Amino acid sequence: MGEVTGMGNELTVKYNELTAEEFIFLWESVWGNAPTLEQTRLAMEHTLFRVSVFDGENIVAMARMNGDMGLAYYIKDVIVRPEYQGRGIGKMLIDELFRFINDNGVSGTDIFVELAAMPDKISFYEKFGFSANEAQRLGIMYKVK
Ligand SMILES: CC(C)(COP(=O)(O)OP(=O)(O)OC[C@H]1O[C@@H](n2cnc3c(N)ncnc32)[C@H](O)[C@@H]1OP(=O)(O)O)[C@@H](O)C(=O)NCCC(=O)NCCS
């Protein structure tokens, strides 16, 4: 757990404590229509690294990292609650995720870090060095039998 100051409020950063309930709350606050609690609990359990940011008792932001630690890291669900956007919290989340890679990746190697971004968020990620490549993102909502 860490303290972050200088953004108006004193915020607390927590590592690997993000719960499924908190995840769903933040998801609903920006995207609506969150996944189920059962799916989300499983996802939290298997996420490599979770970062959450609190203002007092209230969760205000989160981000998580999936991957295999060696070759592939995938950033998911970077969300800052609308009232807290524009204060540097999003940047802090990405910095925390990069720190996780630095702490765990094989020293001296290059590791491909991926994410999917909506068009209006691309320039946010470009600030950290992310860029689009020619590969297109393919997806399916696969129905589990
Ligand atoms: C995208 C998001 C995480 C940014 O978080 P934030 O806390 O507002 O960002 P910060 O205040 O840390 O901004 C860091 C820098 O990015 C810039 N920035 C923030 N949002 C931006 C955007 N949508 N487009 C371009 N630049 C942006 C800021 O101006 C700032 O620039 P500076 O360092 O030159 O001053 C936040 O807007 C969010 O949660 N949005 C809703 C959920 C979402 O869509 N997540 C992304 C999934 S693809």
Ligand as a Chemical Component Dictionary entry (heavy atoms), coordinates in Angstrom:
data_LIG
# 
_chem_comp.id                   LIG 
_chem_comp.type                 NON-POLYMER 
_chem_comp.pdbx_formal_charge   0 
_chem_comp.three_letter_code    LIG 
# 
loop_
_chem_comp_atom.comp_id 
_chem_comp_atom.atom_id 
_chem_comp_atom.alt_atom_id 
_chem_comp_atom.type_symbol 
_chem_comp_atom.charge 
_chem_comp_atom.model_Cartn_x 
_chem_comp_atom.model_Cartn_y 
_chem_comp_atom.model_Cartn_z 
_chem_comp_atom.pdbx_ordinal 
LIG C1  C1  C 0 -8.262  7.245  -19.956 1  
LIG C2  C2  C 0 -8.175  7.539  -18.486 2  
LIG C3  C3  C 0 -7.707  6.277  -17.763 3  
LIG C4  C4  C 0 -7.190  8.687  -18.223 4  
LIG O1  O1  O 0 -7.064  8.857  -16.826 5  
LIG P1  P1  P 0 -6.803  10.304 -16.196 6  
LIG O2  O2  O 0 -6.564  10.105 -14.740 7  
LIG O3  O3  O 0 -7.861  11.247 -16.580 8  
LIG O4  O4  O 0 -5.446  10.711 -16.926 9  
LIG P2  P2  P 0 -4.274  11.631 -16.340 10 
LIG O5  O5  O 0 -4.891  12.768 -15.606 11 
LIG O6  O6  O 0 -3.296  10.796 -15.615 12 
LIG O7  O7  O 0 -3.622  12.159 -17.693 13 
LIG C5  C5  C 0 -2.281  11.887 -18.046 14 
LIG C6  C6  C 0 -1.995  12.605 -19.331 15 
LIG O8  O8  O 0 -2.844  12.083 -20.369 16 
LIG C7  C7  C 0 -3.662  13.114 -20.927 17 
LIG N1  N1  N 0 -4.975  12.523 -21.189 18 
LIG C8  C8  C 0 -5.882  12.042 -20.328 19 
LIG N2  N2  N 0 -6.941  11.546 -20.992 20 
LIG C9  C9  C 0 -6.693  11.713 -22.297 21 
LIG C10 C10 C 0 -7.405  11.390 -23.487 22 
LIG N3  N3  N 0 -8.592  10.800 -23.475 23 
LIG N4  N4  N 0 -6.826  11.722 -24.670 24 
LIG C11 C11 C 0 -5.623  12.326 -24.710 25 
LIG N5  N5  N 0 -4.892  12.645 -23.620 26 
LIG C12 C12 C 0 -5.432  12.334 -22.429 27 
LIG C13 C13 C 0 -3.715  14.182 -19.854 28 
LIG O9  O9  O 0 -3.972  15.443 -20.420 29 
LIG C14 C14 C 0 -2.310  14.097 -19.279 30 
LIG O10 O10 O 0 -1.408  14.748 -20.140 31 
LIG P3  P3  P 0 -0.084  15.497 -19.574 32 
LIG O11 O11 O 0 0.711   14.452 -18.826 33 
LIG O12 O12 O 0 0.583   15.981 -20.815 34 
LIG O13 O13 O 0 -0.615  16.566 -18.678 35 
LIG C15 C15 C 0 -9.537  8.002  -17.943 36 
LIG O14 O14 O 0 -10.016 9.042  -18.738 37 
LIG C16 C16 C 0 -10.613 6.936  -17.874 38 
LIG O15 O15 O 0 -10.662 6.152  -16.954 39 
LIG N6  N6  N 0 -11.525 6.928  -18.848 40 
LIG C17 C17 C 0 -12.672 6.015  -18.839 41 
LIG C18 C18 C 0 -12.304 4.580  -18.957 42 
LIG C19 C19 C 0 -11.522 4.287  -20.198 43 
LIG O16 O16 O 0 -12.000 4.548  -21.270 44 
LIG N7  N7  N 0 -10.345 3.688  -20.019 45 
LIG C20 C20 C 0 -9.458  3.369  -21.100 46 
LIG C21 C21 C 0 -9.780  2.071  -21.719 47 
LIG S1  S1  S 0 -9.162  2.026  -23.365 48 
# 
loop_
_chem_comp_bond.comp_id 
_chem_comp_bond.atom_id_1 
_chem_comp_bond.atom_id_2 
_chem_comp_bond.value_order 
_chem_comp_bond.pdbx_ordinal 
LIG C1  C2  SING 1  
LIG C2  C3  SING 2  
LIG C2  C4  SING 3  
LIG C2  C15 SING 4  
LIG C4  O1  SING 5  
LIG O1  P1  SING 6  
LIG P1  O2  DOUB 7  
LIG P1  O3  SING 8  
LIG P1  O4  SING 9  
LIG O4  P2  SING 10 
LIG P2  O5  DOUB 11 
LIG P2  O6  SING 12 
LIG P2  O7  SING 13 
LIG O7  C5  SING 14 
LIG C5  C6  SING 15 
LIG C6  O8  SING 16 
LIG C6  C14 SING 17 
LIG O8  C7  SING 18 
LIG C7  N1  SING 19 
LIG C7  C13 SING 20 
LIG N1  C8  SING 21 
LIG N1  C12 SING 22 
LIG C8  N2  DOUB 23 
LIG N2  C9  SING 24 
LIG C9  C10 SING 25 
LIG C9  C12 DOUB 26 
LIG C10 N3  SING 27 
LIG C10 N4  DOUB 28 
LIG N4  C11 SING 29 
LIG C11 N5  DOUB 30 
LIG N5  C12 SING 31 
LIG C13 O9  SING 32 
LIG C13 C14 SING 33 
LIG C14 O10 SING 34 
LIG O10 P3  SING 35 
LIG P3  O11 DOUB 36 
LIG P3  O12 SING 37 
LIG P3  O13 SING 38 
LIG C15 O14 SING 39 
LIG C15 C16 SING 40 
LIG C16 O15 DOUB 41 
LIG C16 N6  SING 42 
LIG N6  C17 SING 43 
LIG C17 C18 SING 44 
LIG C18 C19 SING 45 
LIG C19 O16 DOUB 46 
LIG C19 N7  SING 47 
LIG N7  C20 SING 48 
LIG C20 C21 SING 49 
LIG C21 S1  SING 50 
# 
